[in-house]
């Protein structure tokens, strides 16, 4: 398990807001029923070592608001090479607009600042002019599984993608073009995604690529999952 995963768990049990009891001068810690106490952290760390994917899934579902999570999903779709911050912003903004949400520059800056360090690596420059590294392997696997459970999110990224590599990466995640045609046609949602892949590969193929090293159509850079 990575240091980022451990940090996420420890932060979950870390300093919480304290409130004053009206009947007492003592502060009381606000602790949710699902949050571990500091004394429980060692046990939870052991559990996380055994099932790190559950920890990352918890982070994606319960510790991130919509926009920071969208940034991670879009960054995953851009593959394993570093990308420009401006390209990540463009992809995230397009994804939000696809869902009917307006995404301002200040909102993106705030979202990236939340993710920076534990979940997102800024390699050079600042949040707007620098480059962003790939997600660490454990987090990337969790995002892959997360997208697999929510094909509607994957479809939104494909339809909104300003960059060809995004469509190509998610196509590879689904097994295209290696999946049997019969498998695609047996599931209406997979068929819709397949049609979107073809349409949006054509749309983005001659657009600017995210990086110069990511310019081959296949093989896909994301691991194939059956």
C-alpha positions in Angstrom: 0.0 0.0 0.0 1.3 3.5 -0.8 2.0 6.3 1.6 -0.9 8.2 0.0 -3.3 5.4 0.9 -2.1 5.3 4.5 -2.3 9.1 4.7 -5.9 9.0 3.5 -6.8 6.5 6.2 -5.0 8.3 8.9 -6.5 11.6 7.8 -10.0 10.0 8.1 -9.3 9.4 11.8 -7.3 12.5 12.3 -8.1 15.9 13.8 -11.8 16.5 13.5 -13.8 19.7 14.4 -14.5 19.9 18.0 -17.7 21.4 19.4 -18.5 22.9 22.7 -21.1 21.1 24.8 -23.5 23.9 26.0 -23.7 22.2 29.4 -20.0 21.8 29.8 -16.8 23.8 29.2 -15.2 20.6 27.7 -14.8 20.2 24.0 -16.3 17.1 22.5 -15.0 15.5 19.3 -17.5 15.0 16.5 -17.1 11.4 15.4 -19.2 9.8 12.8 -20.4 6.2 13.2 -18.3 5.1 10.2 -15.2 6.9 11.1 -12.4 5.1 13.0 -11.1 6.5 16.2 -7.3 7.1 16.5 -7.1 3.9 18.6 -8.7 1.9 15.7 -6.3 3.2 13.0 -3.7 0.3 13.4 -6.5 -2.2 12.9 -7.8 -0.4 9.9 -4.3 -0.1 8.5 -3.9 -3.9 8.7 -7.3 -4.3 7.0 -6.2 -1.8 4.3 -3.0 -3.8 3.7 -5.1 -6.9 3.0 -7.6 -5.1 0.8 -6.1 -1.8 -0.4 -8.7 -1.6 -3.2 -11.4 -1.1 -0.6 -9.6 1.9 0.9 -9.2 3.6 -2.5 -12.9 2.8 -3.3 -13.8 4.5 0.0 -11.8 7.5 -0.9 -13.4 7.8 -4.3 -17.0 7.4 -3.0 -17.0 9.1 0.4 -14.0 11.5 0.8 -14.1 13.4 -2.5 -16.7 15.9 -3.8 -17.9 15.6 -7.4 -15.3 17.9 -9.0 -12.1 16.4 -7.4 -13.4 13.0 -8.3 -14.0 14.2 -11.9 -10.4 15.4 -12.1 -9.2 11.9 -11.1 -11.5 10.2 -13.6 -10.4 12.4 -16.4 -6.7 12.1 -15.5 -7.1 8.3 -15.5 -8.6 8.5 -19.0 -5.5 10.4 -20.2 -3.2 7.4 -19.8 0.1 6.7 -18.1 2.2 9.5 -19.5 2.5 12.9 -18.0 0.0 15.5 -19.3 -0.1 19.3 -19.2 -2.2 20.8 -16.4 -4.0 22.8 -19.1 -5.0 19.6 -20.9 -6.3 18.1 -17.6 -8.3 21.2 -17.0 -9.7 21.1 -20.6 -10.7 17.5 -20.3 -12.3 18.0 -16.9 -14.2 21.2 -18.0 -15.5 19.3 -21.0 -16.6 16.4 -18.8 -18.5 18.7 -16.5 -20.1 20.5 -19.4 -21.3 17.2 -20.7 -23.2 16.7 -17.4 -24.6 20.3 -17.6 -22.3 21.7 -14.9 -20.3 24.9 -15.3 -16.7 24.5 -14.3 -14.7 27.7 -13.5 -11.0 28.0 -13.3 -11.1 28.8 -9.6 -13.1 25.6 -9.0 -10.5 23.5 -10.9 -7.7 25.1 -9.0 -9.4 24.3 -5.7 -10.1 20.7 -6.8 -6.5 20.1 -7.8 -5.2 21.6 -4.6 -7.3 19.0 -2.7 -5.9 16.2 -4.7 -2.3 17.4 -4.8 0.2 15.2 -3.0 -1.8 12.2 -1.9 -3.8 11.6 -5.0 -2.3 13.7 -7.8 1.3 14.5 -8.6 2.2 17.9 -10.0 5.6 17.5 -11.6 6.6 20.9 -13.0 5.3 24.4 -12.7 2.1 25.5 -11.0 -1.5 24.1 -11.2 -2.3 25.9 -14.4 1.0 25.8 -16.3 2.8 22.7 -15.1 2.4 19.0 -15.8 0.6 16.2 -14.0 2.0 12.7 -13.5 0.1 9.5 -13.8 -2.1 8.1 -11.0 -0.2 5.7 -8.8 -1.0 2.0 -9.7 -3.2 1.3 -6.7 -5.4 4.4 -7.3 -5.4 3.7 -11.0 -6.8 0.2 -10.4 -9.5 1.6 -8.1 -10.5 4.2 -10.7 -10.6 1.5 -13.3 -12.9 -0.6 -11.2 -15.0 2.4 -10.3 -15.6 3.3 -13.9 -16.4 -0.3 -14.7 -19.2 -0.2 -12.2 -20.6 3.1 -13.7 -20.6 2.8 -17.5 -22.6 6.1 -17.6 -19.6 8.0 -16.3 -17.3 6.3 -18.8 -19.7 7.1 -21.6 -19.7 10.8 -20.5 -15.9 10.9 -20.6 -15.8 9.3 -24.0 -18.5 11.7 -25.4 -16.9 14.8 -23.9 -13.2 13.9 -24.5 -11.3 16.7 -26.3 -8.3 14.3 -26.7 -8.1 11.1 -28.7 -6.0 9.4 -26.0 -8.9 9.5 -23.6 -11.2 7.6 -26.0 -8.4 5.2 -26.8 -7.6 4.5 -23.2 -11.1 3.8 -22.2 -11.6 1.6 -25.3 -8.7 -0.5 -24.1 -10.2 -0.7 -20.6 -13.3 -2.3 -22.2 -11.2 -4.6 -24.3 -11.8 -3.0 -27.7 -10.9 -3.9 -30.4 -10.2 -7.3 -29.0 -13.6 -8.1 -27.5 -15.8 -10.5 -29.5 -18.6 -8.8 -31.4 -21.1 -11.1 -29.8 -20.1 -9.9 -26.4 -20.7 -6.3 -27.4 -24.1 -6.9 -28.9 -25.4 -8.9 -26.0 -25.4 -5.9 -23.7 -27.2 -2.7 -24.9 -25.2 -0.4 -22.7 -21.9 -1.9 -23.9 -23.2 -1.5 -27.5 -23.9 2.2 -26.8 -20.4 2.6 -25.5 -19.0 0.8 -28.4 -20.8 3.1 -30.9 -19.6 6.1 -28.9 -16.0 4.9 -29.0 -16.1 4.6 -32.8 -17.8 8.0 -33.2 -15.5 9.8 -30.9 -12.3 8.2 -32.1 -13.2 9.6 -35.5 -13.9 13.0 -33.9 -10.7 13.2 -31.9 -8.2 11.3 -34.0 -6.9 14.4 -35.7 -7.2 16.7 -32.7 -4.1 17.6 -30.7 -2.8 14.7 -28.6 -2.2 14.9 -24.9 1.5 14.1 -25.3 3.8 13.4 -28.2 4.6 10.0 -26.9 0.9 8.9 -26.9 0.2 8.8 -30.6 -0.3 5.1 -31.6 -3.8 3.8 -32.1 -3.2 0.4 -30.5 -2.1 -1.3 -28.4 -3.9 0.4 -25.6 -1.8 1.7 -22.8 -4.3 0.7 -20.1 -4.2 -2.9 -19.0 -6.8 -5.1 -20.7 -9.4 -6.5 -18.4 -11.7 -9.3 -19.6 
